[in-house]
Amino acid sequence: MDTRTLDRIENNLYAVYGKEKGDRISKGIQDLMSTYRQDGQTKEWVDEKDVMLITYGDSIKSDGEKPLETLRKFLEKYVGDTISSVHLLPFYPYTSDDGFSVQDYLTVSPELGDWGMVHRLAEDYDLMFDAVINHISSKSDWFLRYLKGDPAFQDYFIESDPTVDYSSIVRPRALPLLTQVDHLEGARHVWTTFSHDQIDLNYRSEGLFLAVLEVLAQYVKHGARYLRLDAIGFLWKRLNTTSIHLEETHLIIQIMRDVLEEISPGTILITETNVPHEDNISYFGNGWNEAHMVYQFPLPPLTLHAFLSENAEHLSKWADALEPTSAHTSFFNFLASHDGVGLRPVEGILDEQEVQKMADSVAKNGGYVSYKDNGDGTKSPYELNINYFSALKREGDSDVQAVARFIAAQTILLSVKGMPGIYVHSLLGSENDQKGVESTGRYRSINREKLSVEQLEQEIQLEGSLREQIFNELMQSIKKRKSEKALHPNAEQKVCFLDARLFAILRTYEKTGDKLLALINVSGERVEISLDTLKGELGTDNLKDAIGEATYGAEEAVLQLEPYQAMWLKKN
């Protein structure tokens, strides 16, 4: 191992644990790296060809077949190499929260398949695994052994005094912070940030920290190129603080990065922190030492707001203010996911009335709104629970209009700086799953439908069906994106303020000189723009739209964008 890497690891360990404990953990880390060191990934970083599909292992199902095998066959038949990567949402045995209360980190849920099926999927796609390492299921072996008094597990969890003041602690959910449990030696209270079934892990324990590092090493061994660090901002706890985004959390992620890059160079860490922008980007560290990517949480609500208001000004101003990234960091962009559309990331960007208008629109379109208590007797919208296609629909829409608006929104996702992630129900043109909500009683089930592969194939192959239109148009957009070097995740981004109804960004990849001007009309009106302005941005009199294939010569003066039309203009 490079001595500089070991020095960084040990310096961070000393800062978190002190020298004596840090030295013991360092020895354990060196043994772990020797055991799990691999030849490394074949690709060091991402480029414009990298697009990720986000899916549960059983989003697509077939009777008599394990869902992971069904998924692999469906992707092989219909997607091929158009999409490069697959985020498999938690596929481990679990007890609640649709997979995010993990019972066994190192086992594939038998209902989904086995490791062999994961390995076969990894032969064709770069995989992202969830590292749900802030907490673990109350039915996990680790916690059950703690309850039984096993000495090796007594410091794996955070015991707390229920009489202490916890008012400074940031809470993501309106549930008790502490949960009483029946320990061999009597009642204990343990820290449970998210629910009584999700027991927080104690990273002050050297045994726990090394056990988690070994889990991450195993994931890489099983084919993970990307690791999503779920709810990672809550990792370190300390009384009389917010216990979110603490310095120890950042240092531990930096240790994880160094360990994983030593084990398997090219492994990419993505932090999932659904918080205001400044806190979110703090996980880039100095641009070289912490997360490789951070989830771009403001993008989903700001894109939704742009289309609902037919005004892209908030989206444009936010994109214009984004900080530059280093050569090996970027944003992980998405519009829809297994969760709802979070609203905390637009605090300070949208005012209360604008947020409430979105919430009202979502409710009108068959979705749900989750509220948070403000502590003063009032409530504010916290999360919008709705399928993204359904969220964008308007009363009286034809399928053509609804699809055009949805594809325009997806084109924003494919255009902005970073790597795009497309949720399976966006790719497949799904709508609200009200039966799912009725079945589970949970709002988030509205966008977690389990699809029959037989029915899905019929609808995708039925010309003119909603699924067929969305799937084929989105696949074509992805294919076109992959040939545009200017859409590299590290290509520079300049927002062009041309018209309030347009989201317009100039992407420039300095290594090759490639330029592309993305224009997306977020309104139902025709928009006209002076071509002289666009030609000036691109430095040429002859333009071509990489999406619609139209060309514009020196003699033409005006460009027209139809309602919800998107263009990628470049030198012809």
C-alpha positions in Angstrom: 0.0 0.0 0.0 1.1 3.5 -0.8 2.6 5.1 2.3 0.7 8.3 1.6 -2.6 6.4 1.6 -1.7 4.7 4.9 -0.7 8.1 6.4 -4.1 9.6 5.4 -6.0 6.7 6.8 -4.1 6.8 10.1 -4.3 10.6 10.5 -8.1 10.3 10.0 -8.3 7.4 12.5 -6.4 9.4 15.1 -8.7 12.4 14.6 -11.7 10.2 15.3 -10.5 7.6 17.7 -7.3 8.8 19.2 -3.9 7.1 18.7 -4.2 3.9 20.7 -7.5 2.9 19.3 -6.6 4.3 15.9 -3.5 2.1 15.7 -5.6 -1.0 16.5 -8.1 -0.2 13.8 -5.3 0.6 11.3 -3.9 -2.9 11.8 -7.3 -4.3 11.2 -7.7 -2.2 8.0 -4.4 -3.3 6.7 -5.3 -7.0 7.2 -8.6 -6.4 5.5 -7.0 -4.7 2.5 -4.6 -7.6 2.1 -7.4 -10.1 2.2 -9.7 -8.3 -0.3 -7.3 -6.6 -2.7 -8.4 -7.1 -6.3 -7.0 -6.3 -9.7 -9.2 -3.3 -9.9 -12.0 -1.9 -12.1 -11.3 -1.6 -15.8 -12.7 1.9 -15.9 -11.4 4.6 -13.6 -14.2 7.2 -14.0 -17.5 7.9 -15.7 -18.2 9.6 -19.0 -21.1 10.6 -21.2 -21.9 7.0 -21.9 -22.7 6.2 -18.3 -26.4 6.2 -17.5 -27.8 4.3 -14.5 -31.2 2.5 -14.1 -32.6 2.6 -10.6 -34.7 -0.5 -9.7 -35.7 -2.9 -7.0 -34.7 -6.5 -7.7 -38.4 -7.4 -8.0 -39.7 -4.4 -9.9 -40.2 -6.8 -12.8 -41.6 -10.2 -12.0 -42.6 -13.5 -13.7 -44.3 -16.5 -12.1 -42.0 -19.4 -11.5 -38.7 -17.3 -11.9 -36.6 -15.4 -9.5 -37.0 -11.7 -10.0 -33.2 -11.0 -10.4 -33.2 -13.5 -13.3 -36.3 -11.9 -14.8 -34.7 -8.4 -14.6 -31.5 -9.6 -16.3 -33.5 -11.2 -19.1 -35.7 -8.1 -19.6 -32.6 -5.8 -19.7 -30.8 -8.1 -22.1 -33.9 -8.2 -24.5 -35.0 -4.6 -24.4 -32.2 -2.4 -23.0 -28.9 -4.0 -24.0 -25.9 -1.7 -23.6 -28.0 1.5 -24.0 -27.9 1.8 -20.2 -24.5 1.1 -18.6 -25.3 0.7 -15.0 -27.9 -0.7 -12.7 -28.6 0.4 -9.1 -30.1 -2.6 -7.4 -32.0 -1.2 -4.4 -31.5 -3.3 -1.2 -31.7 -6.9 -2.2 -30.8 -8.3 1.2 -33.2 -10.0 3.6 -35.1 -7.2 5.5 -37.8 -6.7 8.0 -39.3 -3.3 7.1 -39.0 -0.1 5.0 -39.0 -2.0 1.7 -35.4 -3.2 2.1 -33.8 -0.4 4.2 -34.0 -2.4 7.4 -31.4 -5.0 6.5 -31.4 -8.3 8.4 -28.2 -9.7 6.8 -25.9 -7.5 4.8 -24.1 -10.4 3.1 -27.1 -12.5 1.9 -29.3 -12.1 -1.2 -32.9 -12.4 -0.3 -34.0 -15.8 -1.4 -37.2 -14.3 -2.7 -35.2 -12.3 -5.2 -32.5 -14.8 -6.2 -28.9 -15.5 -5.2 -25.4 -14.1 -5.5 -24.9 -16.0 -8.8 -27.7 -14.0 -10.4 -26.1 -10.8 -9.1 -22.8 -11.8 -10.6 -24.4 -12.6 -14.0 -26.0 -9.1 -14.0 -22.6 -7.6 -13.1 -21.1 -9.2 -16.3 -23.2 -6.9 -18.4 -23.7 -3.8 -16.2 -21.8 -1.8 -13.6 -23.8 -2.3 -10.4 -24.5 -0.1 -7.5 -25.3 -1.7 -4.2 -26.9 0.0 -1.2 -24.7 0.2 1.9 -27.4 0.7 4.5 -24.8 1.2 7.2 -26.3 3.9 9.5 -28.7 1.2 11.0 -29.6 -2.4 10.9 -32.7 -4.5 11.5 -33.9 -5.3 15.0 -34.0 -8.9 13.8 -30.5 -9.0 12.5 -28.0 -11.4 13.9 -25.8 -8.5 15.2 -28.7 -7.0 17.3 -30.0 -10.4 18.5 -26.6 -11.3 19.8 -26.4 -7.9 21.5 -29.7 -8.6 23.2 -28.5 -12.0 24.3 -25.5 -10.4 26.0 -22.8 -11.6 23.6 -19.7 -9.6 24.7 -18.5 -9.1 21.1 -21.6 -7.1 20.2 -22.2 -5.1 23.3 -20.8 -1.9 21.9 -22.3 -2.3 18.4 -25.3 -0.2 19.3 -25.9 3.1 21.1 -27.4 2.8 24.5 -28.9 6.1 25.8 -30.5 7.5 28.9 -34.2 8.4 28.1 -34.1 11.3 30.6 -31.4 13.2 28.8 -32.3 16.2 26.6 -32.2 15.2 22.9 -33.9 18.4 21.6 -30.8 19.4 19.5 -30.9 16.2 17.5 -32.1 16.6 13.9 -34.9 14.2 13.2 -35.9 13.0 9.7 -39.1 11.4 10.9 -41.6 12.2 13.6 -40.9 9.0 15.7 -39.2 8.5 19.0 -35.4 8.8 18.9 -34.9 6.0 21.5 -36.5 2.6 21.6 -36.8 0.4 24.7 -35.6 -3.2 24.1 -35.4 -6.3 26.3 -31.7 -7.0 26.9 -30.5 -10.1 28.8 -29.6 -7.8 31.7 -32.8 -5.8 31.7 -34.5 -3.0 29.8 -32.2 -0.8 27.6 -32.9 2.2 25.4 -31.1 2.2 22.0 -30.8 4.9 19.4 -33.2 4.5 16.5 -33.1 7.5 14.1 -35.6 6.2 11.6 -37.8 3.6 13.3 -38.0 1.1 16.1 -37.0 -1.6 13.6 -33.9 0.3 12.4 -31.3 0.2 15.2 -28.5 2.7 14.7 -24.9 1.4 14.6 -22.2 2.7 17.0 -19.2 3.8 15.0 -17.3 4.4 18.2 -16.9 0.6 18.3 -13.7 -0.5 16.6 -15.2 -3.9 16.0 -18.3 -2.5 14.4 -16.3 -0.1 12.1 -14.1 -3.0 10.9 -17.2 -5.2 10.4 -18.8 -2.5 8.2 -15.6 -2.0 6.2 -15.6 -5.8 5.6 -19.2 -5.6 4.3 -18.2 -2.9 1.9 -15.2 -5.0 0.7 -17.5 -7.9 0.2 -19.8 -5.8 -1.9 -17.0 -4.8 -4.2 -16.0 -8.5 -4.4 -19.5 -9.4 -5.4 -19.4 -7.0 -8.4 -20.4 -3.5 -7.0 -18.7 -0.7 -8.9 -20.7 1.9 -7.1 -21.6 2.0 -3.4 -24.6 4.2 -2.2 -24.0 5.3 1.3 -27.6 5.4 2.6 -28.6 8.1 5.2 -24.9 8.5 5.8 -25.2 12.0 7.3 -26.5 10.5 10.5 -23.6 8.1 11.0 -21.9 9.7 14.1 -23.9 10.8 17.1 -23.0 13.2 19.9 -25.2 14.7 22.5 -25.8 18.5 22.4 -25.2 18.6 18.7 -27.5 18.1 15.7 -25.8 14.6 15.2 -25.9 15.1 11.4 -23.0 16.0 9.2 -20.5 15.8 12.1 -16.8 16.0 11.3 -16.3 12.4 12.4 -18.8 11.3 9.7 -16.8 13.1 7.0 -13.5 11.6 8.3 -15.0 8.0 8.3 -16.2 8.4 4.7 -12.7 9.5 3.8 -11.3 6.4 5.4 -13.8 4.3 3.5 -12.8 5.9 0.2 -9.1 5.2 0.8 -9.7 1.6 1.8 -11.9 0.9 -1.2 -9.6 2.5 -3.7 -6.8 0.4 -2.3 -8.9 -2.8 -2.5 -10.4 -2.1 -5.9 -9.4 1.1 -7.8 -12.3 2.7 -9.6 -14.9 2.0 -7.0 -17.2 5.0 -6.7 -18.8 6.2 -3.5 -22.1 8.1 -3.7 -23.5 9.8 -0.6 -27.3 9.9 -0.1 -28.0 13.0 2.0 -31.4 14.5 1.4 -30.6 17.9 2.9 -30.1 21.5 1.8 -27.5 22.0 -0.9 -24.6 23.4 1.1 -24.7 20.4 3.5 -25.1 18.0 0.6 -22.0 19.2 -1.3 -19.9 19.1 1.8 -19.6 15.4 1.2 -17.3 16.1 -1.8 -14.6 17.0 0.9 -11.8 18.8 -0.9 -12.8 17.3 -4.2 -10.4 14.3 -4.0 -10.8 12.7 -0.6 -14.4 12.0 0.1 -17.5 11.1 -2.0 -17.0 10.8 -5.7 -20.6 11.8 -6.3 -23.5 13.3 -4.3 -27.2 13.0 -5.0 -28.5 16.1 -6.6 -31.7 16.4 -4.5 -32.9 19.9 -5.6 -33.2 18.7 -9.2 -36.5 16.7 -8.9 -38.6 19.4 -7.1 -37.1 22.3 -9.2 -37.8 20.5 -12.5 -41.3 19.6 -11.4 -41.9 23.3 -10.3 -40.6 24.5 -13.7 -43.1 22.5 -15.6 -46.0 23.1 -13.3 -45.4 26.9 -13.3 -44.2 26.9 -16.9 -41.3 29.0 -15.7 -37.7 27.8 -15.5 -36.2 30.8 -13.6 -35.7 29.0 -10.2 -34.3 26.0 -11.9 -32.0 28.1 -14.0 -30.7 30.3 -11.1 -30.0 27.2 -9.0 -28.1 25.5 -11.8 -26.2 28.7 -12.5 -25.0 28.8 -8.9 -23.7 25.3 -8.8 -20.0 25.1 -7.8 -17.4 23.5 -10.1 -16.4 19.9 -9.3 -13.0 18.3 -9.5 -11.9 16.0 -12.3 -13.0 12.9 -10.2 -16.2 14.2 -8.6 -19.6 15.0 -10.1 -23.3 15.0 -9.3 -25.6 12.0 -9.4 -28.7 13.4 -11.0 -32.2 11.9 -10.9 -35.8 13.0 -11.1 -37.7 10.0 -9.7 -36.7 7.3 -7.3 -38.1 4.7 -4.9 -38.7 7.6 -2.4 -40.8 10.7 -2.9 -39.8 14.1 -4.1 -38.1 15.7 -1.1 -38.7 19.3 -0.4 -36.0 20.2 2.1 -33.4 20.7 -0.7 -35.4 23.6 -2.1 -35.5 25.5 1.3 -34.3 29.0 0.5 -35.0 28.5 -3.3 -38.8 28.2 -3.4 -41.0 30.1 -1.0 -43.8 28.6 1.0 -46.5 29.5 -1.5 -44.6 27.9 -4.4 -44.0 24.7 -2.4 -47.7 24.6 -1.4 -48.8 25.0 -5.0 -46.7 22.0 -6.0 -48.2 20.0 -3.1 -51.7 21.0 -4.1 -51.0 19.9 -7.7 -49.6 16.6 -6.6 -52.7 15.9 -4.4 -54.9 16.9 -7.4 -53.0 14.4 -9.6 -53.7 11.5 -7.2 -50.5 11.8 -5.1 -49.9 12.3 -1.5 -48.0 14.9 0.6 -46.1 14.0 3.7 -45.9 16.9 6.3 -43.4 17.7 9.0 -44.1 19.4 12.3 -42.4 22.8 12.6 -42.4 22.7 16.4 -44.8 25.7 16.7 -48.0 23.9 16.0 -47.8 24.4 12.2 -46.9 21.9 9.5 -45.0 22.1 6.2 -44.8 19.8 3.2 -41.8 17.6 3.5 -42.1 15.1 0.7 -44.3 14.6 -2.4 -45.3 11.0 -3.0 -46.3 10.5 -6.6 -45.2 8.9 -9.8 -43.2 11.5 -11.7 -45.1 11.1 -14.9 -48.4 11.5 -13.0 -47.0 14.5 -11.2 -46.4 16.3 -14.5 -49.8 15.6 -16.1 -52.3 18.3 -16.7 -56.1 18.0 -16.7 -57.3 17.5 -20.3 -53.9 16.3 -21.6 -53.7 14.0 -24.6 -51.2 11.2 -24.4 -49.0 13.1 -26.9 -48.9 16.2 -24.7 -48.3 14.3 -21.5 -45.5 12.3 -23.1 -43.9 15.4 -24.6 -43.8 17.1 -21.2 -42.4 14.1 -19.5 -39.7 13.5 -22.1 -38.8 17.2 -21.9 -38.3 16.8 -18.1 -36.1 13.7 -18.7 -34.1 15.7 -21.3 -33.2 18.2 -18.5 -32.0 15.2 -16.5 -29.9 14.0 -19.4 -28.5 17.5 -20.1 -27.3 18.8 -16.7 -23.8 18.3 -15.4 -23.4 14.9 -13.7 -24.3 11.3 -14.3 -28.0 10.6 -14.8 -30.0 8.0 -12.9 -33.4 6.9 -14.4 -35.9 5.2 -12.2 -37.4 2.0 -13.6 -41.0 3.4 -13.5 -39.9 6.4 -15.5 -38.2 4.3 -18.1 -41.2 2.1 -18.4 -43.9 4.8 -18.4 -45.7 3.8 -15.2 -48.3 5.9 -13.5 -49.6 6.1 -9.9 -50.0 2.7 -8.2 -53.0 3.4 -6.0 -53.5 -0.3 -5.3 -50.0 -0.4 -3.8 -50.8 2.4 -1.4 -54.0 0.7 -0.4 -52.2 -2.6 0.2 -49.3 -1.3 2.3 -50.8 1.9 3.8 -47.6 3.7 2.9 -47.6 6.7 0.6 -44.2 5.8 -1.0 -45.8 2.6 -2.4 -47.4 4.8 -5.1 -44.1 4.6 -7.1 -43.0 1.1 -6.2 -45.3 -1.0 -8.3 -44.3 -4.6 -9.1 -44.8 -5.2 -12.8 -45.7 -8.5 -14.5 -43.1 -9.0 -17.2 -45.6 -10.6 -19.5 -48.0 -7.6 -19.2 -45.1 -5.2 -19.4 -43.8 -6.7 -22.7 -47.3 -6.6 -24.2 -47.6 -2.9 -23.4 -44.1 -2.0 -24.5 -44.7 -3.7 -27.9 -48.2 -2.2 -28.4 -47.6 0.7 -30.8 -49.1 3.9 -29.4 -49.4 2.7 -25.9 -48.2 5.0 -23.1 -45.4 2.6 -22.1 -44.3 2.1 -25.7 -44.1 5.9 -26.4 -42.2 6.7 -23.2 -39.9 3.7 -23.3 -38.9 4.2 -27.0 -38.5 8.0 -26.8 -36.5 7.8 -23.6 -34.2 5.0 -25.0 -33.6 7.1 -28.1 -32.7 10.1 -26.0 -30.2 8.1 -24.0 -28.6 6.7 -27.1 -28.2 10.2 -28.5 -26.7 11.4 -25.2 -24.0 8.7 -25.3 -22.6 10.1 -28.5 -22.2 13.7 -27.2 -18.9 14.3 -25.6 -20.1 17.7 -24.4 -22.4 15.8 -22.0 -19.5 14.2 -20.1 -20.2 14.4 -16.4 -17.3 16.8 -15.9 -18.0 19.0 -18.9 -18.5 22.6 -17.9 -22.0 24.0 -17.6 -23.1 27.6 -18.3 -26.7 28.6 -17.8 -28.1 30.9 -20.6 -30.9 33.2 -19.5 -32.8 33.5 -22.8 -36.5 33.3 -21.8 -38.3 32.4 -18.6 -40.0 29.5 -20.4 -36.7 27.9 -21.4 -34.1 26.0 -19.5 -31.0 26.6 -21.4 -27.5 25.4 -20.6 -24.3 25.4 -22.6 -22.1 22.3 -22.0 -18.4 22.5 -22.9 -15.9 19.6 -22.7 -12.6 21.4 -22.6 -10.5 18.3 -23.4 -12.0 18.0 -26.8 -13.6 21.4 -27.4 -17.0 19.9 -27.9 -19.9 22.2 -27.2 -23.7 21.6 -26.9 -26.5 24.0 -26.1 -29.4 22.3 -24.5 -32.8 24.1 -24.8 -35.9 22.8 -23.1 -39.2 24.5 -23.4 -41.0 24.0 -20.0 -44.2 25.7 -21.2 -47.2 24.9 -23.4 -46.4 27.9 -25.6 -44.3 28.2 -28.7 -41.1 30.1 -27.9 -39.0 32.1 -30.4 -35.3 32.8 -29.8 -32.8 34.8 -31.9 -30.5 32.4 -33.7 -27.7 35.0 -33.6 -27.6 34.7 -29.8 -27.4 30.9 -30.1 -24.8 31.0 -32.8 -22.7 33.3 -30.7 -22.8 30.9 -27.8 -21.7 28.0 -30.0 -19.3 30.0 -32.1 -20.7 28.9 -35.5 -23.2 30.0 -38.1 -24.3 26.5 -38.9 -26.2 24.6 -36.2 -27.7 21.1 -35.9 -30.2 19.8 -33.4 -28.9 16.4 -32.2 -32.3 15.4 -31.0 -34.6 16.4 -33.9 -31.9 16.4 -36.6 -33.0 19.9 -38.0 -30.3 22.2 -39.3 -30.0 26.0 -39.2 -27.8 27.9 -41.6 -26.3 31.4 -41.6 -29.3 32.9 -43.3 -31.9 31.9 -40.7 -32.6 34.4 -37.9 -35.2 32.8 -35.6 -35.5 29.5 -33.8 -38.9 28.2 -32.7 -39.4 25.7 -30.0 -42.8 24.1 -29.8 -44.5 23.4 -26.5 -42.3 21.0 -24.4 -39.8 20.7 -27.2 -36.2 19.9 -26.4 -33.1 20.5 -28.5 -29.4 19.8 -28.3 -27.8 22.4 -30.6 -24.3 21.9 -31.8 -22.0 22.8 -34.6 -23.2 21.3 -37.9 
